[in-house]
């Protein structure tokens, strides 16, 4: 996008000004759907994007997960929809899960309009998907691989969508779909409105935008909005060998609803989910090497409360919407600030409070500081509760639960029966002890680095940094060693962040 063909970048500096969806002049059935869904105030990306899209302009929207992007593009395209006009909008997403999520949200907003949406992705019947389209769908939500295959085979007659949306464009780049995207656009009409949404703007995405968009409006959420103010953020400094014990202790001590634990590799996901299951938690892993049936089963379990803890890689969890996630844990610190924002954006949604917890070792402290500085966020340093602390907290809650417990009629019969052999005090002591048997606290007494030791470690690291940065000394870097340990170069573009080897960011392995 040249400077001449692009308007100046917009930014929202103050989101405290009250506003409603009324000012967008959306159709009454859409407003009814928004009211039913509990929407009251537009998010920053909605505030900026909806009026521009309704004007018919091409848009590049940069916003992170959980900012309301789907409604930002979905509401204006629904507002101009003709329910008798055939396919009018094509939405391209990187994964099946995101395709289903976007389709569900669009259907929810357009239900009272009578708008039909169809999801199109690999691994499902061509005839079923095409049949649904032929029956009068107005919106197709598709993954790149299956959509390109359908277009190549000319399976949809008179396919001329007037609006095309690329959602999570950087994720499609990361999964190797960029060539497919370019080819898909060769089959689409030149007279169209094109919307591109992406959390980050790497150079290949900028070049794609320059090629497929015409005089676009560039809309971005400013740094002050990248992290949700409803998310409390904490970090704990531990020894490397303590990661499993730390996660278990924090799960024991925190008042959690649903939890997502982010890992760096697929192997780590499998191992940690097994560890958590072994100590009694309802935990399942989610990563790209799983079969689609397994993935769908895990996601369904997380949405229906059959699973309390989802252990996932960044790519696997991207675009998946699960309600009531109270906590996000970073088992390892993420590779970059953008990933951190994406991860913690899973919690603190729809006005709910959330907690983001990150485990770091002293050697990772510099990376933590870099993320804090780049994101402009407040992370509070905390210490992992000891066994004694957790036991006391459980006991306090136990006493409160007993005080608030409803007394059932059958309790009298049980008490009368027990009093034939014991007095009331003995009965009470035995019942309480029986319940306390279930209050076992796992792991060592103390976990994490104590304050005095941590202070000495950080001072030592500062001294070493000063020596290494002095003139005339030894080189700071040796060969091609990675700062994260292990062999291989430091450029992460050619490494699979989920544990696979040798995948390039602009090509290679893909999943549709």
C-alpha positions as CSV (number, residue, x, y, z in Angstrom):
1,X,0.0,0.0,0.0
2,X,1.5,3.3,-1.1
3,X,1.3,6.4,1.1
4,X,-0.8,8.1,-1.6
5,X,-3.3,5.2,-1.8
6,X,-3.7,4.8,2.0
7,X,-5.3,7.0,4.5
8,X,-3.4,7.9,7.6
9,X,-3.4,5.2,10.2
10,X,-6.2,5.5,12.7
11,X,-5.9,4.7,16.3
12,X,-8.1,4.7,19.3
13,X,-6.6,6.5,22.2
14,X,-9.7,6.8,24.4
15,X,-12.2,4.0,24.6
16,X,-14.0,5.4,27.7
17,X,-16.4,7.6,25.7
18,X,-19.9,5.9,25.9
19,X,-21.2,4.7,22.6
20,X,-23.7,2.2,21.2
21,X,-24.3,0.2,18.0
22,X,-27.3,2.5,17.3
23,X,-25.1,5.1,15.4
24,X,-24.1,2.5,12.8
25,X,-27.7,2.5,11.5
26,X,-27.7,-1.3,11.2
27,X,-30.9,-3.1,10.1
28,X,-33.4,-3.7,12.9
29,X,-33.1,-7.6,12.8
30,X,-29.3,-7.2,13.3
31,X,-29.8,-4.8,16.3
32,X,-32.3,-7.3,17.8
33,X,-29.7,-10.1,17.5
34,X,-27.0,-7.9,19.1
35,X,-29.4,-7.1,21.9
36,X,-30.2,-10.7,22.4
37,X,-26.4,-11.6,22.5
38,X,-25.8,-8.9,25.1
39,X,-23.8,-6.5,22.9
40,X,-23.9,-2.9,24.4
41,X,-20.8,-1.0,23.4
42,X,-18.6,-1.5,20.3
43,X,-15.0,-2.7,20.8
44,X,-12.3,-0.4,19.4
45,X,-11.9,-2.4,16.2
46,X,-15.7,-2.4,15.7
47,X,-15.9,1.3,16.4
48,X,-13.3,2.1,13.7
49,X,-14.0,-0.6,11.1
50,X,-17.8,-0.8,10.8
51,X,-18.4,2.7,9.4
52,X,-15.6,2.3,6.8
53,X,-16.7,-1.1,5.7
54,X,-20.3,0.2,5.3
55,X,-18.9,2.9,3.0
56,X,-17.7,0.1,0.7
57,X,-14.0,0.8,1.3
58,X,-11.3,-1.9,1.3
59,X,-9.9,-2.3,4.8
60,X,-6.7,-3.7,6.5
61,X,-7.5,-4.3,10.1
62,X,-4.8,-5.1,12.6
63,X,-6.2,-6.4,15.9
64,X,-5.4,-9.2,18.2
65,X,-7.5,-12.2,19.2
66,X,-10.5,-11.4,21.4
67,X,-11.0,-7.8,20.2
68,X,-14.3,-8.5,18.3
69,X,-13.0,-8.7,14.7
70,X,-15.7,-11.1,13.5
71,X,-18.5,-8.6,14.4
72,X,-16.3,-5.8,13.0
73,X,-16.5,-7.3,9.5
74,X,-19.6,-9.5,10.0
75,X,-22.1,-6.8,10.9
76,X,-21.6,-4.5,7.9
77,X,-21.6,-7.4,5.3
78,X,-24.8,-8.7,6.8
79,X,-26.3,-5.2,6.7
80,X,-26.0,-5.1,2.9
81,X,-27.0,-8.7,2.3
82,X,-29.7,-9.7,-0.2
83,X,-31.2,-13.0,1.0
84,X,-32.3,-13.8,-2.6
85,X,-28.9,-12.9,-4.2
86,X,-26.8,-16.1,-3.9
87,X,-23.3,-16.1,-2.5
88,X,-22.3,-12.6,-1.7
89,X,-19.5,-13.0,0.8
90,X,-16.5,-15.3,1.0
91,X,-14.6,-15.4,4.4
92,X,-11.3,-17.3,4.3
93,X,-9.8,-18.6,7.6
94,X,-6.7,-20.7,8.3
95,X,-8.3,-23.6,10.2
96,X,-11.5,-25.6,10.4
97,X,-12.1,-24.6,14.0
98,X,-11.9,-20.9,13.1
99,X,-14.2,-21.5,10.1
100,X,-16.8,-23.1,12.3
101,X,-16.5,-20.4,14.9
102,X,-16.8,-17.5,12.4
103,X,-19.7,-19.2,10.7
104,X,-21.5,-19.6,14.1
105,X,-21.0,-16.0,15.0
106,X,-22.2,-14.7,11.6
107,X,-25.2,-17.0,11.7
108,X,-26.0,-15.6,15.2
109,X,-25.9,-12.0,14.0
110,X,-27.8,-12.7,10.8
111,X,-30.4,-15.2,12.0
112,X,-33.3,-12.8,12.1
113,X,-32.4,-11.7,8.6
114,X,-32.7,-15.2,7.2
115,X,-29.1,-15.3,6.1
116,X,-27.5,-18.7,5.5
117,X,-23.8,-19.5,6.1
118,X,-21.9,-22.6,4.9
119,X,-18.5,-23.8,6.2
120,X,-16.2,-25.3,3.5
121,X,-13.1,-27.3,4.6
122,X,-11.2,-30.4,3.9
123,X,-12.1,-33.8,5.4
124,X,-15.8,-33.3,4.9
125,X,-18.0,-34.3,2.0
126,X,-17.8,-32.1,-1.2
127,X,-21.4,-33.0,-2.1
128,X,-22.8,-32.0,1.2
129,X,-21.0,-28.6,1.3
130,X,-21.9,-27.9,-2.4
131,X,-25.5,-28.9,-1.8
132,X,-25.8,-26.4,1.1
133,X,-24.4,-23.7,-1.1
134,X,-26.8,-24.5,-4.0
135,X,-29.7,-24.3,-1.6
136,X,-29.2,-20.6,-1.2
137,X,-26.3,-19.8,1.0
138,X,-25.3,-16.1,1.0
139,X,-22.0,-16.5,2.9
140,X,-19.2,-19.1,2.6
141,X,-16.6,-19.5,5.3
142,X,-13.8,-21.6,4.0
143,X,-10.2,-22.8,4.6
144,X,-7.8,-22.0,1.7
145,X,-7.0,-25.6,0.6
146,X,-10.6,-26.8,0.1
147,X,-11.8,-23.4,-1.4
148,X,-9.0,-23.5,-4.0
149,X,-9.8,-27.0,-4.9
150,X,-13.5,-26.2,-5.5
151,X,-12.6,-23.1,-7.6
152,X,-10.1,-25.1,-9.7
153,X,-12.7,-27.7,-10.5
154,X,-15.3,-25.0,-11.2
155,X,-17.8,-26.7,-8.8
156,X,-19.7,-23.4,-8.0
157,X,-21.4,-21.8,-11.0
158,X,-21.5,-18.0,-11.2
159,X,-19.3,-17.5,-8.2
160,X,-19.0,-13.7,-7.9
161,X,-18.9,-12.7,-4.2
162,X,-19.0,-9.0,-3.8
163,X,-17.1,-9.0,-0.5
164,X,-14.0,-11.2,0.4
165,X,-12.6,-11.3,3.9
166,X,-9.2,-12.8,4.9
167,X,-9.3,-13.5,8.6
168,X,-6.1,-14.2,10.6
169,X,-4.0,-13.5,7.5
170,X,-0.7,-13.9,9.4
171,X,-1.7,-17.3,10.6
172,X,-2.4,-18.4,7.0
173,X,1.1,-17.2,6.2
174,X,2.5,-19.1,9.1
175,X,0.7,-22.3,8.0
176,X,2.0,-22.1,4.4
177,X,-1.2,-20.9,2.7
178,X,0.1,-17.7,1.1
179,X,0.4,-19.3,-2.4
180,X,-3.1,-20.7,-2.2
181,X,-4.5,-17.3,-1.2
182,X,-2.9,-15.6,-4.2
183,X,-4.3,-18.3,-6.5
184,X,-7.8,-18.0,-5.0
185,X,-7.9,-14.3,-5.8
186,X,-7.2,-15.1,-9.5
187,X,-10.6,-16.7,-9.6
188,X,-12.5,-13.9,-7.9
189,X,-14.1,-10.9,-9.6
190,X,-11.9,-7.7,-9.8
191,X,-14.9,-5.6,-8.8
192,X,-15.2,-6.5,-5.1
193,X,-14.7,-5.2,-1.6
194,X,-11.7,-6.8,0.1
195,X,-11.1,-6.9,3.9
196,X,-7.9,-8.2,5.4
197,X,-7.6,-8.8,9.2
198,X,-4.4,-9.8,10.8
199,X,-2.9,-9.7,14.3
200,X,0.6,-8.8,13.0
201,X,1.8,-7.3,9.7
202,X,4.9,-9.2,8.5
203,X,6.2,-8.1,5.1
204,X,4.6,-10.9,3.0
205,X,1.2,-9.9,4.4
206,X,1.9,-6.2,3.5
207,X,2.8,-7.2,0.0
208,X,-0.4,-9.4,-0.3
209,X,-2.5,-6.4,0.9
210,X,-0.8,-4.1,-1.7
211,X,-1.8,-6.6,-4.4
212,X,-5.4,-7.5,-3.6
213,X,-6.7,-4.3,-2.0
214,X,-7.6,-1.0,-3.6
215,X,-6.9,2.2,-1.8
216,X,-7.5,0.5,1.6
217,X,-8.2,2.1,4.9
218,X,-5.6,0.9,7.5
219,X,-7.1,0.4,10.9
220,X,-5.0,-0.5,13.9
221,X,-5.6,-1.0,17.7
222,X,-3.0,1.1,19.5
223,X,-0.6,-0.4,22.0
224,X,-2.7,0.7,25.0
225,X,-5.5,-1.6,23.8
226,X,-3.4,-4.7,23.0
227,X,-3.9,-6.2,26.4
228,X,-7.3,-6.4,28.1
229,X,-7.6,-4.4,31.3
230,X,-9.8,-7.2,32.7
231,X,-6.9,-9.6,32.7
232,X,-4.6,-9.6,35.8
233,X,-1.1,-10.7,34.9
234,X,1.4,-12.5,37.1
235,X,4.7,-14.2,36.7
236,X,6.6,-16.7,38.8
237,X,10.3,-17.3,38.8
238,X,11.2,-21.0,39.1
239,X,14.0,-23.5,38.4
240,X,13.6,-25.3,35.1
241,X,12.9,-28.7,36.8
242,X,10.0,-27.2,38.7
243,X,7.7,-26.4,35.8
244,X,5.3,-29.4,36.3
245,X,5.2,-28.9,40.1
246,X,4.6,-25.2,39.7
247,X,1.6,-25.7,37.3
248,X,0.0,-28.3,39.6
249,X,0.5,-26.2,42.8
250,X,-1.0,-23.1,41.1
251,X,-3.9,-25.1,39.8
252,X,-4.4,-26.4,43.4
253,X,-4.3,-22.9,44.8
254,X,-6.2,-20.8,42.2
255,X,-10.0,-20.6,42.0
256,X,-10.3,-21.7,38.4
257,X,-13.1,-22.3,36.0
258,X,-11.7,-23.3,32.6
259,X,-8.0,-23.2,32.0
260,X,-5.7,-23.1,28.9
261,X,-2.1,-24.0,29.4
262,X,0.1,-23.0,26.5
263,X,3.2,-25.0,25.6
264,X,5.8,-24.5,22.9
265,X,5.9,-28.0,21.4
266,X,3.5,-30.8,20.5
267,X,5.6,-33.3,22.5
268,X,5.3,-31.0,25.5
269,X,1.6,-30.8,25.1
270,X,1.2,-34.6,25.1
271,X,3.5,-35.0,28.1
272,X,2.0,-32.3,30.3
273,X,-1.7,-33.2,29.6
274,X,-0.8,-36.8,30.7
275,X,0.9,-35.4,33.9
276,X,-2.1,-33.3,34.8
277,X,-4.5,-36.2,34.1
278,X,-2.4,-38.5,36.3
279,X,-2.8,-36.2,39.3
280,X,-6.6,-36.0,38.9
281,X,-7.3,-33.1,36.6
282,X,-9.6,-33.3,33.6
283,X,-7.0,-32.3,31.1
284,X,-6.6,-32.9,27.3
285,X,-4.0,-31.8,24.8
286,X,-4.5,-30.0,21.5
287,X,-2.0,-29.7,18.7
288,X,-1.6,-29.9,14.9
289,X,-0.5,-33.5,14.7
290,X,-3.8,-34.8,16.1
291,X,-6.4,-36.3,13.7
292,X,-9.3,-34.0,13.0
293,X,-11.8,-36.3,14.9
294,X,-9.6,-36.1,18.0
295,X,-9.3,-32.3,17.7
296,X,-13.1,-31.9,17.4
297,X,-13.6,-34.2,20.4
298,X,-11.2,-32.2,22.6
299,X,-12.7,-28.8,21.5
300,X,-16.2,-30.1,22.1
301,X,-15.2,-31.4,25.6
302,X,-13.7,-28.0,26.5
303,X,-16.9,-26.2,25.3
304,X,-19.3,-28.5,27.2
305,X,-17.4,-28.6,30.5
306,X,-16.3,-32.3,30.0
307,X,-12.7,-30.9,30.0
308,X,-11.5,-28.4,32.5
309,X,-7.9,-27.9,31.3
310,X,-6.8,-27.5,27.7
311,X,-3.1,-27.9,27.1
312,X,-2.3,-26.5,23.6
313,X,0.2,-25.1,21.2
314,X,-0.2,-21.5,19.9
315,X,-1.2,-22.6,16.4
316,X,-3.7,-25.2,17.5
317,X,-5.5,-22.8,19.9
318,X,-5.6,-19.9,17.5
319,X,-9.1,-18.9,16.5
320,X,-10.9,-21.3,18.9
321,X,-13.5,-19.6,21.0
322,X,-14.3,-21.2,24.4
323,X,-16.4,-19.3,26.9
324,X,-15.6,-18.8,30.6
325,X,-11.8,-19.3,30.4
326,X,-10.7,-18.0,33.8
327,X,-7.0,-18.6,33.6
328,X,-4.3,-18.8,30.9
329,X,-0.9,-20.4,31.9
330,X,2.3,-19.9,29.9
331,X,4.2,-23.1,30.7
332,X,7.1,-21.5,28.9
333,X,7.4,-17.8,28.1
334,X,6.2,-17.2,24.5
335,X,8.7,-16.4,21.7
336,X,7.5,-12.9,21.0
337,X,5.2,-10.2,22.4
338,X,2.5,-10.8,19.8
339,X,2.2,-14.5,20.9
340,X,1.9,-13.3,24.5
341,X,-1.0,-11.0,23.7
342,X,-2.7,-13.7,21.6
343,X,-2.4,-16.2,24.5
344,X,-3.7,-14.1,27.3
345,X,-6.5,-12.8,25.1
346,X,-8.3,-16.2,25.7
347,X,-9.4,-15.0,29.1
348,X,-11.1,-11.8,30.4
349,X,-13.7,-11.8,27.6
350,X,-17.3,-10.4,27.6
351,X,-16.7,-8.3,30.7
352,X,-15.4,-11.2,32.8
353,X,-12.2,-11.0,34.8
354,X,-9.3,-13.2,33.8
355,X,-5.9,-14.3,35.1
356,X,-2.7,-14.8,33.0
357,X,0.2,-16.6,34.7
358,X,3.7,-17.0,33.2
359,X,6.4,-19.3,34.4
360,X,10.0,-18.1,33.8
361,X,13.5,-19.2,34.9
362,X,16.1,-16.6,35.7
363,X,17.7,-17.1,32.3
364,X,14.4,-16.2,30.7
365,X,14.0,-13.0,32.7
366,X,15.4,-10.8,30.0
367,X,12.8,-12.1,27.5
368,X,10.1,-11.4,30.1
369,X,11.3,-7.8,30.4
370,X,11.3,-7.4,26.6
371,X,7.7,-8.6,26.4
372,X,6.6,-6.3,29.3
373,X,8.3,-3.3,27.6
374,X,7.0,-4.0,24.1
375,X,3.4,-4.8,25.1
376,X,3.3,-2.0,27.6
377,X,1.6,-4.2,30.2
378,X,1.8,-4.6,34.0
379,X,3.0,-8.1,35.2
380,X,3.1,-8.6,38.9
381,X,5.9,-10.8,40.4
382,X,4.4,-13.3,42.8
383,X,5.7,-16.3,44.8
384,X,4.2,-19.8,44.4
385,X,2.2,-20.7,47.6
386,X,3.8,-23.3,49.9
387,X,2.0,-26.5,50.8
388,X,1.1,-24.9,54.2
389,X,-0.4,-21.8,52.4
390,X,-2.6,-24.0,50.1
391,X,-3.7,-26.2,53.0
392,X,-4.7,-23.2,55.0
393,X,-6.6,-21.7,52.1
394,X,-8.4,-25.1,51.5
395,X,-9.3,-25.3,55.2
396,X,-10.8,-21.8,55.2
397,X,-12.9,-22.7,52.1
398,X,-13.8,-26.0,53.7
399,X,-15.1,-24.3,56.8
400,X,-17.1,-21.8,54.7
401,X,-18.6,-24.6,52.6
402,X,-19.7,-26.5,55.8
403,X,-21.3,-23.3,57.2
404,X,-23.2,-22.7,54.0
405,X,-24.2,-26.4,53.4
406,X,-27.9,-27.1,53.1
407,X,-29.2,-29.8,55.5
408,X,-31.1,-32.6,53.9
409,X,-33.9,-34.6,55.6
410,X,-32.0,-37.8,55.2
411,X,-29.1,-36.3,57.3
412,X,-31.2,-36.9,60.5
413,X,-31.6,-40.6,59.8
414,X,-27.9,-41.0,59.2
415,X,-27.0,-39.1,62.4
416,X,-29.5,-41.2,64.4
417,X,-28.0,-44.4,63.0
418,X,-24.4,-43.3,63.8
419,X,-25.3,-42.2,67.3
420,X,-26.0,-45.8,68.2
421,X,-22.3,-46.4,68.4
422,X,-20.7,-42.9,68.7
423,X,-21.3,-39.6,70.3
424,X,-21.9,-36.5,68.2
425,X,-18.3,-35.2,68.6
426,X,-16.8,-38.4,67.4
427,X,-19.2,-38.4,64.4
428,X,-18.3,-34.8,63.5
429,X,-14.5,-35.5,63.8
430,X,-14.8,-38.6,61.6
431,X,-16.9,-36.9,58.9
432,X,-14.5,-33.9,58.8
433,X,-11.5,-36.2,58.6
434,X,-13.1,-38.2,55.9
435,X,-13.6,-35.0,53.8
436,X,-10.1,-33.8,54.6
437,X,-8.7,-37.0,53.1
438,X,-9.6,-35.5,49.7
439,X,-7.7,-32.3,50.5
440,X,-4.2,-33.7,49.8
441,X,-1.7,-31.1,48.4
442,X,0.6,-32.5,45.8
443,X,4.3,-31.7,45.2
444,X,7.2,-30.5,47.4
445,X,6.7,-28.1,50.3
446,X,8.1,-25.1,48.6
447,X,8.3,-24.4,44.8
448,X,10.0,-21.5,43.0
449,X,13.0,-19.4,43.8
450,X,13.0,-17.7,47.2
451,X,13.3,-13.9,47.3
452,X,16.9,-13.7,48.6
453,X,18.2,-16.3,46.2
454,X,16.4,-14.7,43.3
455,X,17.9,-11.3,44.1
456,X,21.5,-12.9,44.0
457,X,20.8,-14.7,40.7
458,X,19.6,-11.5,39.0
459,X,22.5,-9.5,40.4
460,X,24.9,-12.2,39.0
461,X,23.2,-12.0,35.6
462,X,23.6,-8.3,35.5
463,X,27.3,-8.5,36.4
464,X,27.9,-11.1,33.7
465,X,26.0,-9.0,31.1
466,X,28.2,-6.0,32.0
467,X,31.4,-8.1,31.4
468,X,30.1,-9.6,28.2
469,X,29.2,-6.1,26.8
470,X,32.6,-4.6,27.6
471,X,35.1,-3.6,24.9
472,X,37.9,-5.9,23.8
473,X,36.4,-8.9,25.5
474,X,35.2,-12.2,24.1
475,X,32.5,-12.3,21.4
476,X,29.0,-12.3,22.9
477,X,27.7,-14.9,20.5
478,X,29.3,-18.2,19.4
479,X,28.5,-19.7,16.1
480,X,24.9,-20.4,15.4
481,X,23.8,-21.5,18.9
482,X,20.2,-20.7,19.7
483,X,19.5,-18.5,22.8
484,X,16.7,-21.0,23.6
485,X,19.1,-23.9,23.9
486,X,19.7,-26.8,21.6
487,X,21.1,-26.8,18.1
488,X,20.0,-24.7,15.2
489,X,20.1,-21.0,14.2
490,X,18.3,-18.2,16.1
491,X,16.0,-17.3,13.2
492,X,12.7,-18.8,14.2
493,X,11.0,-18.4,10.8
494,X,12.4,-21.8,9.7
495,X,11.5,-23.6,12.8
496,X,8.1,-25.1,13.8
497,X,7.2,-23.5,17.0
498,X,5.0,-26.5,17.7
499,X,7.9,-28.8,17.6
500,X,8.1,-30.0,14.0
501,X,11.3,-29.5,12.1
502,X,12.2,-27.3,9.1
503,X,9.0,-25.5,8.3
504,X,9.4,-22.2,6.5
505,X,7.0,-19.4,7.5
506,X,6.0,-18.7,4.0
507,X,5.5,-22.3,2.8
508,X,5.8,-26.0,3.7
509,X,3.5,-27.9,6.0
510,X,-0.1,-26.8,5.9
511,X,-3.4,-27.9,7.3
512,X,-6.8,-27.2,5.9
